[in-house]
Structure formats: structure tokens, C-alpha cells
Amino acid sequence: DDEIINNNIALINTISINMEWKYEFYENRSLLFGYDDILYQNTISRAVFGSFSEEDVYFLNGEEIKAITLPLKKYGDTQLEYIAIMSENYKLKEFIEKIYFEDINTIIDNEISASESAEGNGIYVIMPSYHHDYSIDLVNDLKALGIKKIFANYPDLSGITNDHIAISTIKQKADITFSDIGLMTNANPIYYEMKNNLKNTTINRPVLVFNKPYIYIIRDSDTKEVWFVGTVYNP
């Protein structure tokens, strides 16, 4: 009825992360990125390049799984970390369907410190930079979980208001930019035209190249509480 239509509200939870890396990437370059795990020569993505040998940077450079854990600068009492996991054998959709959260924890537990790699010389990392603006409607998902009363004509919303209102929309929004500086909101890093090959060096370090779709997790490094889970299909 008209009263319900005129008294609808939308609940929107927005995640906007604006935090710098604890250890910055120091170079921008281009990267051949394989959509759906197929590497096309003309698929060029902007990417960042870094060298890390710190003890709180962790990695896994396996034949089946590549993983990296990068700390962000501490904000107050909160220490967040960014964890990227890429399958070498499965398309990302297949990988997500077959992996459980316990498997992700096992992958993270099997990472080693960059300070232990190459006799303390660390690792090279190349990752695509991207900007993702997520917007997910949660109404159907919440109803599927049995949460239905709040969507009735006159739900009990006394914790919010005593007026007769109805909830029309519940959305989760997230604005995340992966750059050489950090996880920034609306970051505009400067990109330079770089050669595709690594710099000449006499140091033999493992090289982690994230050139396929992957899953990432942003979590509290102390409590292990997950703040956000996302995917990079098309950087």
C-alpha cells in the first residue's frame, strides 16, 4: 500500500579501506594476465613489482599453489594483512568450489617467512593492480538463511525506529584499490612504462607472479578475524 511504499528504508553496509602497505612495492610495470587461466599475449594489466625480505611477509611458492601474505601499516591497535592465493591448476571458479576455509588456513599455515628465503635475500613479487567497486544485494541470501521477519510489511525495528517502516534493500558495498602504495580508496598511482623482464641481478630469489585470477583475504593478523574476501578476475 501507499504507506508501505512511502516508508521503505535501505540498509547499506559500506567497506572502504584506505591503508598503506607496511613495506611498499617500489616499481610499476606491465603484466601479461591470463583470464580464466588462459594467457593471451594481448592481455596487458598494470602491475606492481616488489622485493621483500622482511620476517612478517610470508609466501608459498608451490607447483600447485602460490600465496603471499603482506602486512599493512598498523592503524591504532589494528594490524591488517592482505593474503592472495592463486591456483596453478584450476580456474578460479573451480578452485573456489572445491576449496574449504580449512584448506585456506592450511595454505596460510604452510607459508614461510620471506626472511628465510634465498639465504635471507627474500623474494620478488609481481601482482596486478586493480580497483574493485563491489555492490551485493543480500536480501535473497538472508531470506535463504531463514531471516524473513525483517522483510514483513511492518517488522519489529524498534532498535532503529518506532515508526511503521519496511526494509526494501540490504546491500554490502566495498571500494578497494590495490596499488603500489597500499589498499587505497580511489587511489591514482602513477604508472610507468616498464620492460617485461626482471631487473638483472646476481641474487637468486624466488619469483612469485600473480598472473591468473586469484582469491584474496583481508584479515586482522592478530585475531585472524576476516574483514573481507574478494576475487581478482579482471584487474
N, C-alpha and C positions, 0 to 999 in steps of 0.2 A: 504494500500500500504506500501512499504518498509519504506517510510519516516515517516508514522504514527507509524509503529511498532517500529522504532528506536528512536522515540521521545515521548514515553509514560512516564508518571510520576505516582507515587503512593503517595497519601496523607494519612499519618498515624498520628492520634492523640493519644498520649500515656499518660495515667494517672498512676503515680507511687507515692503512698502515703507512707511517712516514718515519722510517728508522734507517739509520746509516749502517753499513757493514762495519764490523769491528776492524776488519782488515780489507781495505778496498781493492777491487780489481784495478789494474793500472793501465789498461790498454783496451781500445775498441778496435774491432776488426769485423770482417765478413765471415759468414759460416754457411757451408752447404748443409741445409737442414732437410731431412727426409720425412715428408708427410706420410703417415701410415707405413712407416718403416721402409719406404722406397726412396732411395736417394736420387733426386733429379738434379742434373747439372745446372739447371737454370733456377733452382730454388735457393735463393740467397737470403739469409737472415742477418740482421745486425746481431753482433755478439760481443761479449766481453771476455777478456783474457787476464788471467792472474797466476801468480806463483805464490804458493803458501807452504810454510814450514812450521807453522805455529802448533802448539800441542793441543789447542782446543778446536782445530779444524780436523775433521775426520773424513775418511773416504774408504770406498770399497771399489777395487778395480778388477772385478772378476770377468770371466768369459761370458757369463750369463747376465750378470747384474752390474751396473755402475751406480754408485751412490756417493753423495757428498753432503756433509753437514757443515754449514757456515754460520758462525755466530754473528749476531747483530750487536751494536753498541748497547750497553746496559742503560735502561731507562728507569730511573728511580731504583726500586728493588726488583724490577723485572728484567730478566735476561732471556731474550727470544733467540731462536735458531731456525734457519731455513734448511730443510732436508729435501734433496732431489733424488729420486730413484728412477732409473731407466732400465728397461729390459732390452737385452740384445737379441732375444729370440722370439718375442711375441709383440704383436701390435698392441698399442696401449689399451684398447678396449678389451682385448683378450686377457691381457695382464691384469687389469682391474677386476675382471670377472673371476679369475682363478686365485687371486691373492687374498689372504685374510689379514686382519690387523696384527695377529700374532706373527705372521710371516714378515710384515714390515718391521716389527720390533726386532725380529731375529736378524734381518738385514742390517739394521742400525747397530745392533749389538756386535756384529761381525766387522764393523768398520774399525780401522786403525788410525792412530794419530798421524797427521802429516809430518810431525816432528820425528817419527820413526821411519820415514820413507827415505830411500836413497842416502843412507848414512847421514840423516839429518838435513839433507838438502831439499826435502819436501816434494811437492807435486806441481804440475801445471794443470790448469783448469780452463776450459773454454765452454761458455754457456750462452745460449741465446738471450738477448734482452727482449722484453715484451711489456705490453700494457694490457691488462685484462680488466674489464668492467663487467662484473657478473651481476645478474639480476634473476633470482629464482623465486617463483611463486610457490609457497609452501602449503597452500590451502588443501590441495588434494592429498599431499603427503601426510599432513596432520590428520585429515579425515580417515585415511587408510590406517593410521595408528590408533584410531578409536577416539580421537579428540574431535567431538562433534558438537557438544553443547554450546561452545562459544560462537558457533555459526547459526544458532537458532535465531528466530525473529527478535526475541528480547532476552539475550543471555545475561547471566549474572556477572556484570562487570563493575561491581561495587568497589573493587580495588582501584578502578580508574575513574569512574564517574557514577553518579546516581541517576543520570538521565537514561531514558529508553533509547538505546542505540544498538546497531548491529554491526558486526565486523564483515566487511566486504572483501578485504585483501590482507594477506600476511606475506611479506616478501623479505628475502635475505639479499642484501646488496653488498658488493665488495669492490673496492677500487684498489688494484695492486699494480705497481710498475716495478719490474726488475731492471735495475740499471747498474752501472759501474759504481755508483755512489752507495746504493742500498735499495731497500724496498720503499719506494717513494710514491707519494700521491702526485699525479700529474708531473712527473719528472721529465725534464727535457735535456738529457745528456747530449753532449757534443760527440758526434761520430766522425771518425777519420777513415780515409781510405787506406786499408792495410793490405799487405801481402797475405796470401792464404797459408804460407808456410810459417812454422815457428821460428823464432829468432835462433840464429846459430849459437850453440852453447856446447861447452865441453862437459857439462853436468848431465848425467843420465838420470832423468827423473820420470816417474810415471806420468802419462798424459791422459787426463780424463776429458773426453769431448762429448758433450751432450748435444748430439746432432739428430736425435729422434724424439718423438713425443714421450713425455715423462710425467710422473706424478710428483707433486711436492707437498710438503707439510710445513706449516709454521707452528712452532710449539714453544712452550716455556722450557728452557733447558734444565731448570732446577726441579720443577714439579712434574715435567713431562706432559702437562696439560696441553691438548691440541687446541690451537686458536683457529686454524683454518686448514682446509685440504683443497688443493686445486690441481688442475692438469694443464700442461702446455702442449697443445696440438698444433697450433699455427702461430708462432711468435711474430 
